[in-house]
């Protein structure tokens, strides 16, 4: 499974995937799904064997910490490692940006994915866009030097 940093040409596929997952599948209002952060975030994409974008996520810096969000995997591609591959790219980008810690506002239904990826819940559960979430964080280690 591999993933890469997205290019501007990937935006239409990324937007379509996020609309399918967040708006159509989960009922997130369309006006909440896209925001100004999309213009400055680093996005990663995972592609299936035919080259279609089936996974995505974004990373931006806030208060010295990387914030990962808008992680989405197409329903037909879940469980195949695409999300983990996108996350690995985002972790690498966070390290490249000099960030030692990352945070996610994790949907409770995905909490197990984030725990398996080394994230720990911080704080109480809350509702965001009509979906129960918990903030989770993870320290990053640069394992490219040893």
LOLO-578346 format. One record per atom (N, C-alpha, C, O): residue number from 1; residue in three letters; atom name; x, y, z. Coordinates in steps of 0.2 Angstrom, whole numbers. Layout:
% LOLO-578346
  num  residu  atome     px     py     pz
  NUM     Ala     CA      X      Y      Z
...
***
This chain:
% LOLO-578346
  num  residu  atome     px     py     pz
    1     Unk      N      4     -6      0
    1     Unk     CA      0      0      0
    1     Unk      C      4      6      0
    1     Unk      O      9      7      4
    2     Unk      N      3     11     -4
    2     Unk     CA      7     17     -5
    2     Unk      C      2     23     -5
    2     Unk      O     -3     22     -7
    3     Unk      N      5     28     -3
    3     Unk     CA      2     35     -3
    3     Unk      C      7     40     -5
    3     Unk      O     13     39     -4
    4     Unk      N      4     46     -7
    4     Unk     CA      9     51     -9
    4     Unk      C      6     58     -7
    4     Unk      O      0     58     -5
    5     Unk      N     10     63     -7
    5     Unk     CA      7     70     -6
    5     Unk      C      3     72    -12
    5     Unk      O      5     70    -17
    6     Unk      N     -3     74    -11
    6     Unk     CA     -7     76    -17
    6     Unk      C     -4     82    -21
    6     Unk      O     -1     86    -18
    7     Unk      N     -7     82    -27
    7     Unk     CA     -5     88    -31
    7     Unk      C    -11     92    -32
    7     Unk      O    -17     90    -31
    8     Unk      N    -11     98    -34
    8     Unk     CA    -17    102    -36
    8     Unk      C    -22     98    -41
    8     Unk      O    -28     99    -40
    9     Unk      N    -19     94    -45
    9     Unk     CA    -23     91    -50
    9     Unk      C    -27     85    -46
    9     Unk      O    -32     83    -49
   10     Unk      N    -25     83    -40
   10     Unk     CA    -29     78    -37
   10     Unk      C    -35     81    -33
   10     Unk      O    -39     77    -31
   11     Unk      N    -36     88    -33
   11     Unk     CA    -41     91    -29
   11     Unk      C    -48     88    -30
   11     Unk      O    -52     87    -26
   12     Unk      N    -50     88    -37
   12     Unk     CA    -56     86    -39
   12     Unk      C    -58     79    -36
   12     Unk      O    -64     78    -33
   13     Unk      N    -53     74    -36
   13     Unk     CA    -54     67    -34
   13     Unk      C    -55     68    -26
   13     Unk      O    -59     64    -23
   14     Unk      N    -51     72    -23
   14     Unk     CA    -51     72    -16
   14     Unk      C    -57     75    -13
   14     Unk      O    -61     72     -9
   15     Unk      N    -60     80    -17
   15     Unk     CA    -66     83    -15
   15     Unk      C    -72     78    -16
   15     Unk      O    -76     78    -12
   16     Unk      N    -72     75    -21
   16     Unk     CA    -77     70    -23
   16     Unk      C    -77     64    -17
   16     Unk      O    -82     62    -15
   17     Unk      N    -71     62    -15
   17     Unk     CA    -71     57    -10
   17     Unk      C    -73     59     -4
   17     Unk      O    -77     56      0
   18     Unk      N    -71     65     -2
   18     Unk     CA    -73     68      5
   18     Unk      C    -81     69      5
   18     Unk      O    -84     68     10
   19     Unk      N    -84     71     -1
   19     Unk     CA    -91     72     -1
   19     Unk      C    -94     66     -1
   19     Unk      O    -99     65      3
   20     Unk      N    -92     60     -4
   20     Unk     CA    -95     54     -3
   20     Unk      C    -95     51      4
   20     Unk      O   -100     49      7
   21     Unk      N    -89     52      7
   21     Unk     CA    -88     49     14
   21     Unk      C    -92     54     19
   21     Unk      O    -96     51     23
   22     Unk      N    -90     60     19
   22     Unk     CA    -93     64     25
   22     Unk      C   -100     67     24
   22     Unk      O   -104     67     28
   23     Unk      N   -101     69     18
   23     Unk     CA   -108     72     16
   23     Unk      C   -113     67     15
   23     Unk      O   -118     67     18
   24     Unk      N   -112     63     10
   24     Unk     CA   -117     58      8
   24     Unk      C   -118     52     13
   24     Unk      O   -123     50     15
   25     Unk      N   -112     49     16
   25     Unk     CA   -112     43     20
   25     Unk      C   -113     45     27
   25     Unk      O   -117     42     31
   26     Unk      N   -110     51     30
   26     Unk     CA   -111     53     37
   26     Unk      C   -115     58     38
   26     Unk      O   -117     60     44
   27     Unk      N   -118     62     33
   27     Unk     CA   -123     67     34
   27     Unk      C   -120     74     37
   27     Unk      O   -123     78     39
   28     Unk      N   -113     75     36
   28     Unk     CA   -110     81     37
   28     Unk      C   -113     87     33
   28     Unk      O   -113     85     27
   29     Unk      N   -115     92     35
   29     Unk     CA   -117     98     31
   29     Unk      C   -111    100     26
   29     Unk      O   -106    100     28
   30     Unk      N   -113    100     19
   30     Unk     CA   -108    102     14
   30     Unk      C   -104    108     16
   30     Unk      O    -98    109     15
   31     Unk      N   -107    113     19
   31     Unk     CA   -103    119     21
   31     Unk      C    -98    118     26
   31     Unk      O    -94    123     27
   32     Unk      N    -99    113     30
   32     Unk     CA    -94    112     35
   32     Unk      C    -88    107     33
   32     Unk      O    -83    107     36
   33     Unk      N    -89    104     27
   33     Unk     CA    -85     99     25
   33     Unk      C    -78    102     22
   33     Unk      O    -73    100     23
   34     Unk      N    -79    107     19
   34     Unk     CA    -73    111     16
   34     Unk      C    -73    118     20
   34     Unk      O    -77    121     22
   35     Unk      N    -66    120     21
   35     Unk     CA    -65    126     25
   35     Unk      C    -59    129     22
   35     Unk      O    -55    126     18
   36     Unk      N    -57    135     25
   36     Unk     CA    -51    139     23
   36     Unk      C    -45    135     24
   36     Unk      O    -40    136     20
   37     Unk      N    -44    130     28
   37     Unk     CA    -38    126     29
   37     Unk      C    -36    122     23
   37     Unk      O    -30    121     22
   38     Unk      N    -41    120     19
   38     Unk     CA    -40    116     13
   38     Unk      C    -34    120      9
   38     Unk      O    -30    117      5
   39     Unk      N    -34    127      9
   39     Unk     CA    -30    130      5
   39     Unk      C    -23    130      7
   39     Unk      O    -18    131      3
   40     Unk      N    -22    129     13
   40     Unk     CA    -15    129     16
   40     Unk      C    -12    122     19
   40     Unk      O     -6    121     20
   41     Unk      N    -17    117     19
   41     Unk     CA    -15    111     22
   41     Unk      C    -11    106     17
   41     Unk      O    -12    107     11
   42     Unk      N     -7    102     19
   42     Unk     CA     -4     97     15
   42     Unk      C     -9     91     15
   42     Unk      O    -11     89     20
   43     Unk      N    -10     89      9
   43     Unk     CA    -15     83      8
   43     Unk      C    -11     77      6
   43     Unk      O     -6     78      2
   44     Unk      N    -13     71      8
   44     Unk     CA    -10     65      5
   44     Unk      C    -16     61      2
   44     Unk      O    -22     62      4
   45     Unk      N    -14     57     -3
   45     Unk     CA    -19     53     -6
   45     Unk      C    -16     46     -7
   45     Unk      O    -10     44     -7
   46     Unk      N    -21     41     -6
   46     Unk     CA    -20     34     -8
   46     Unk      C    -24     32    -14
   46     Unk      O    -29     34    -14
   47     Unk      N    -21     28    -18
   47     Unk     CA    -24     26    -24
   47     Unk      C    -25     18    -24
   47     Unk      O    -21     15    -22
   48     Unk      N    -30     16    -28
   48     Unk     CA    -31      9    -29
   48     Unk      C    -27      7    -35
   48     Unk      O    -23     11    -38
   49     Unk      N    -28      1    -37
   49     Unk     CA    -24     -2    -42
   49     Unk      C    -25      1    -49
   49     Unk      O    -21      1    -53
   50     Unk      N    -31      4    -50
   50     Unk     CA    -32      8    -56
   50     Unk      C    -31     15    -56
   50     Unk      O    -31     18    -61
   51     Unk      N    -28     17    -50
   51     Unk     CA    -25     24    -50
   51     Unk      C    -30     29    -47
   51     Unk      O    -29     35    -47
   52     Unk      N    -36     27    -45
   52     Unk     CA    -41     31    -42
   52     Unk      C    -40     33    -35
   52     Unk      O    -37     29    -31
   53     Unk      N    -41     39    -33
   53     Unk     CA    -40     41    -26
   53     Unk      C    -45     38    -22
   53     Unk      O    -51     39    -23
   54     Unk      N    -43     34    -17
   54     Unk     CA    -48     30    -13
   54     Unk      C    -47     32     -5
   54     Unk      O    -51     30     -1
   55     Unk      N    -42     36     -4
   55     Unk     CA    -40     38      3
   55     Unk      C    -37     45      3
   55     Unk      O    -34     47     -2
   56     Unk      N    -39     49      8
   56     Unk     CA    -36     55      9
   56     Unk      C    -35     58     16
   56     Unk      O    -39     55     20
   57     Unk      N    -31     62     17
   57     Unk     CA    -31     66     24
   57     Unk      C    -27     72     23
   57     Unk      O    -24     73     18
   58     Unk      N    -27     76     28
   58     Unk     CA    -24     83     27
   58     Unk      C    -20     84     34
   58     Unk      O    -22     82     39
   59     Unk      N    -15     89     33
   59     Unk     CA    -11     90     39
   59     Unk      C    -10     98     39
   59     Unk      O     -8    101     33
   60     Unk      N    -10    101     44
   60     Unk     CA     -8    108     45
   60     Unk      C     -6    109     52
   60     Unk      O     -6    105     56
   61     Unk      N     -2    115     53
   61     Unk     CA      1    116     59
   61     Unk      C     -3    121     63
   61     Unk      O     -5    126     60
   62     Unk      N     -4    120     70
   62     Unk     CA     -8    125     74
   62     Unk      C     -4    124     81
   62     Unk      O     -4    119     84
   63     Unk      N     -2    130     83
   63     Unk     CA      1    131     90
   63     Unk      C      7    126     91
   63     Unk      O      7    123     96
   64     Unk      N     11    125     85
   64     Unk     CA     17    121     86
   64     Unk      C     15    113     86
   64     Unk      O     20    109     87
   65     Unk      N      9    111     84
   65     Unk     CA      7    104     84
   65     Unk      C      4    103     77
   65     Unk      O      1    107     74
   66     Unk      N      6     97     74
   66     Unk     CA      2     95     68
   66     Unk      C     -5     93     69
   66     Unk      O     -6     90     74
   67     Unk      N     -9     95     65
   67     Unk     CA    -16     93     66
   67     Unk      C    -18     89     59
   67     Unk      O    -18     92     54
   68     Unk      N    -20     83     60
   68     Unk     CA    -22     79     55
   68     Unk      C    -30     79     55
   68     Unk      O    -33     78     60
   69     Unk      N    -33     79     49
   69     Unk     CA    -40     79     48
   69     Unk      C    -42     77     41
   69     Unk      O    -38     76     37
   70     Unk      N    -49     77     41
   70     Unk     CA    -52     75     34
   70     Unk      C    -49     69     32
   70     Unk      O    -49     68     26
   71     Unk      N    -48     64     36
   71     Unk     CA    -46     57     34
   71     Unk      C    -52     54     32
   71     Unk      O    -57     53     35
   72     Unk      N    -52     51     26
   72     Unk     CA    -57     48     23
   72     Unk      C    -55     42     18
   72     Unk      O    -50     43     14
   73     Unk      N    -58     36     19
   73     Unk     CA    -57     31     14
   73     Unk      C    -63     29     11
   73     Unk      O    -68     28     15
   74     Unk      N    -63     28      5
   74     Unk     CA    -69     25      1
   74     Unk      C    -72     19      4
   74     Unk      O    -68     15      6
   75     Unk      N    -78     18      5
   75     Unk     CA    -81     13      8
   75     Unk      C    -79      6      5
   75     Unk      O    -78      1      9
   76     Unk      N    -78      6     -2
   76     Unk     CA    -76     -1     -5
   76     Unk      C    -68     -2     -4
   76     Unk      O    -66     -8     -6
   77     Unk      N    -65      3     -1
   77     Unk     CA    -57      2      0
   77     Unk      C    -55      1      7
   77     Unk      O    -49      0      9
   78     Unk      N    -60      1     12
   78     Unk     CA    -58      1     19
   78     Unk      C    -56     -6     21
   78     Unk      O    -58    -11     18
   79     Unk      N    -51     -6     25
   79     Unk     CA    -48    -12     28
   79     Unk      C    -42    -14     24
   79     Unk      O    -39    -20     25
   80     Unk      N    -40    -11     18
   80     Unk     CA    -35    -13     14
   80     Unk      C    -28     -9     15
   80     Unk      O    -24    -10     12
   81     Unk      N    -28     -5     20
   81     Unk     CA    -22     -2     22
   81     Unk      C    -21      5     19
   81     Unk      O    -16      8     20
   82     Unk      N    -26      7     15
   82     Unk     CA    -25     14     12
   82     Unk      C    -25     20     17
   82     Unk      O    -21     24     17
   83     Unk      N    -29     19     23
   83     Unk     CA    -29     24     28
   83     Unk      C    -22     25     31
   83     Unk      O    -20     30     33
   84     Unk      N    -20     19     33
   84     Unk     CA    -13     19     36
   84     Unk      C     -8     21     32
   84     Unk      O     -3     25     34
   85     Unk      N     -8     20     25
   85     Unk     CA     -3     23     21
   85     Unk      C     -3     30     20
   85     Unk      O      2     34     20
   86     Unk      N     -9     33     20
   86     Unk     CA    -10     40     20
   86     Unk      C     -8     43     27
   86     Unk      O     -4     48     26
   87     Unk      N     -9     40     32
   87     Unk     CA     -7     43     39
   87     Unk      C      1     43     39
   87     Unk      O      4     47     42
   88     Unk      N      4     37     36
   88     Unk     CA     11     37     36
   88     Unk      C     14     43     32
   88     Unk      O     19     46     34
   89     Unk      N     11     45     27
   89     Unk     CA     13     51     23
   89     Unk      C     13     57     27
   89     Unk      O     17     61     27
   90     Unk      N      7     58     30
   90     Unk     CA      6     64     34
   90     Unk      C     10     64     40
   90     Unk      O     13     70     42
   91     Unk      N     12     59     43
   91     Unk     CA     17     59     49
   91     Unk      C     24     61     46
   91     Unk      O     27     65     49
   92     Unk      N     26     58     40
   92     Unk     CA     32     60     37
   92     Unk      C     32     68     36
   92     Unk      O     37     71     37
   93     Unk      N     27     70     33
   93     Unk     CA     26     78     32
   93     Unk      C     27     82     38
   93     Unk      O     30     87     38
   94     Unk      N     23     79     43
   94     Unk     CA     24     83     50
   94     Unk      C     31     83     52
   94     Unk      O     33     88     55
   95     Unk      N     35     78     52
   95     Unk     CA     42     78     54
   95     Unk      C     46     82     49
   95     Unk      O     50     86     52
   96     Unk      N     44     82     43
   96     Unk     CA     48     87     38
   96     Unk      C     47     94     40
   96     Unk      O     51     98     39
   97     Unk      N     41     96     43
   97     Unk     CA     39    102     45
   97     Unk      C     42    104     52
   97     Unk      O     41    110     54
   98     Unk      N     45     99     55
   98     Unk     CA     48    100     62
   98     Unk      C     43     99     67
   98     Unk      O     45    102     73
   99     Unk      N     38     96     66
   99     Unk     CA     33     95     71
   99     Unk      C     34     88     75
   99     Unk      O     35     83     72
  100     Unk      N     34     88     81
  100     Unk     CA     35     82     85
  100     Unk      C     29     79     88
  100     Unk      O     29     73     90
  101     Unk      N     23     82     87
  101     Unk     CA     17     79     90
  101     Unk      C     11     81     85
  101     Unk      O     11     86     82
  102     Unk      N      7     76     84
  102     Unk     CA      1     77     80
  102     Unk      C     -5     76     84
  102     Unk      O     -5     72     89
  103     Unk      N    -11     79     81
  103     Unk     CA    -17     78     85
  103     Unk      C    -22     77     79
  103     Unk      O    -22     79     74
  104     Unk      N    -28     73     81
  104     Unk     CA    -33     72     77
  104     Unk      C    -40     73     81
  104     Unk      O    -40     71     87
  105     Unk      N    -45     75     78
  105     Unk     CA    -52     75     81
  105     Unk      C    -55     69     78
  105     Unk      O    -58     69     73
  106     Unk      N    -54     63     82
  106     Unk     CA    -56     57     79
  106     Unk      C    -63     56     81
  106     Unk      O    -66     57     86
  107     Unk      N    -67     53     75
  107     Unk     CA    -74     51     76
  107     Unk      C    -73     44     81
  107     Unk      O    -69     40     80
  108     Unk      N    -78     44     85
  108     Unk     CA    -78     38     90
  108     Unk      C    -78     31     86
  108     Unk      O    -75     27     88
  109     Unk      N    -81     31     80
  109     Unk     CA    -81     25     76
  109     Unk      C    -74     23     74
  109     Unk      O    -73     17     72
  110     Unk      N    -70     28     73
  110     Unk     CA    -63     26     71
  110     Unk      C    -58     26     76
  110     Unk      O    -52     26     75
  111     Unk      N    -60     27     82
  111     Unk     CA    -55     27     88
  111     Unk      C    -50     21     88
  111     Unk      O    -44     22     89
  112     Unk      N    -53     15     86
  112     Unk     CA    -48      9     86
  112     Unk      C    -42     10     81
  112     Unk      O    -37      8     82
  113     Unk      N    -44     13     75
  113     Unk     CA    -39     14     70
  113     Unk      C    -34     19     73
  113     Unk      O    -28     18     72
  114     Unk      N    -36     24     76
  114     Unk     CA    -31     29     79
  114     Unk      C    -27     26     85
  114     Unk      O    -21     28     85
  115     Unk      N    -30     22     89
  115     Unk     CA    -26     19     94
  115     Unk      C    -21     14     91
  115     Unk      O    -15     14     94
  116     Unk      N    -23     10     86
  116     Unk     CA    -18      6     83
  116     Unk      C    -12     10     80
  116     Unk      O     -7      7     79
  117     Unk      N    -13     16     78
  117     Unk     CA     -8     20     75
  117     Unk      C     -4     24     81
  117     Unk      O      0     28     79
  118     Unk      N     -5     22     87
  118     Unk     CA     -1     25     92
  118     Unk      C     -4     31     95
  118     Unk      O     -1     35     99
  119     Unk      N    -10     33     94
  119     Unk     CA    -13     39     97
  119     Unk      C    -17     38    103
  119     Unk      O    -19     32    105
  120     Unk      N    -17     43    108
  120     Unk     CA    -20     42    114
  120     Unk      C    -25     48    115
  120     Unk      O    -24     53    113
  121     Unk      N    -31     46    118
  121     Unk     CA    -36     51    119
  121     Unk      C    -34     56    124
  121     Unk      O    -31     54    129
  122     Unk      N    -36     62    123
  122     Unk     CA    -34     68    128
  122     Unk      C    -41     72    129
  122     Unk      O    -43     74    124
  123     Unk      N    -44     72    135
  123     Unk     CA    -50     76    136
  123     Unk      C    -56     71    135
  123     Unk      O    -56     65    134
  124     Unk      N    -61     75    135
  124     Unk     CA    -68     72    135
  124     Unk      C    -71     71    128
  124     Unk      O    -68     74    123
  125     Unk      N    -76     67    127
  125     Unk     CA    -79     66    121
  125     Unk      C    -83     72    119
  125     Unk      O    -85     76    124
  126     Unk      N    -84     74    113
  126     Unk     CA    -88     80    111
  126     Unk      C    -92     79    104
  126     Unk      O    -90     74    101
  127     Unk      N    -96     83    103
  127     Unk     CA    -99     82     96
  127     Unk      C    -97     88     91
  127     Unk      O    -96     94     93
  128     Unk      N    -95     86     85
  128     Unk     CA    -93     90     80
  128     Unk      C    -96     88     74
  128     Unk      O    -96     82     72
  129     Unk      N   -100     93     70
  129     Unk     CA   -103     91     64
  129     Unk      C   -108     86     65
  129     Unk      O   -110     82     61
  130     Unk      N   -111     85     71
  130     Unk     CA   -116     80     73
  130     Unk      C   -114     73     74
  130     Unk      O   -118     69     74
  131     Unk      N   -107     73     75
  131     Unk     CA   -104     66     76
  131     Unk      C   -100     66     82
  131     Unk      O    -96     71     83
  132     Unk      N   -100     61     86
  132     Unk     CA    -96     61     92
  132     Unk      C    -89     60     91
  132     Unk      O    -87     56     86
  133     Unk      N    -85     64     94
  133     Unk     CA    -77     64     93
  133     Unk      C    -74     64     99
  133     Unk      O    -76     65    105
  134     Unk      N    -67     62     99
  134     Unk     CA    -63     63    105
  134     Unk      C    -56     66    102
  134     Unk      O    -54     63     96
  135     Unk      N    -53     70    105
  135     Unk     CA    -46     73    103
  135     Unk      C    -41     68    105
  135     Unk      O    -41     65    111
  136     Unk      N    -37     66    100
  136     Unk     CA    -31     61    101
  136     Unk      C    -25     64     99
  136     Unk      O    -25     68     94
  137     Unk      N    -19     62    103
  137     Unk     CA    -13     65    101
  137     Unk      C     -8     59    101
  137     Unk      O     -8     54    104
  138     Unk      N     -2     60     97
  138     Unk     CA      3     56     96
  138     Unk      C     10     59     96
  138     Unk      O     10     64     92
  139     Unk      N     15     57     99
  139     Unk     CA     22     60     98
  139     Unk      C     24     56     92
  139     Unk      O     23     51     91
  140     Unk      N     28     60     88
  140     Unk     CA     32     57     82
  140     Unk      C     39     56     83
  140     Unk      O     42     60     87
  141     Unk      N     42     51     81
  141     Unk     CA     49     50     81
  141     Unk      C     52     49     74
  141     Unk      O     49     46     70
  142     Unk      N     57     53     73
  142     Unk     CA     60     52     66
  142     Unk      C     64     46     66
  142     Unk      O     70     45     69
  143     Unk      N     61     41     63
  143     Unk     CA     65     34     63
  143     Unk      C     68     33     56
  143     Unk      O     70     27     55
  144     Unk      N     70     39     53
  144     Unk     CA     74     38     47
  144     Unk      C     81     38     48
  144     Unk      O     85     37     43
  145     Unk      N     83     39     54
  145     Unk     CA     90     40     56
  145     Unk      C     93     34     60
  145     Unk      O     96     35     65
  146     Unk      N     91     28     59
  146     Unk     CA     93     23     63
  146     Unk      C     89     17     63
  146     Unk      O     91     12     66
***
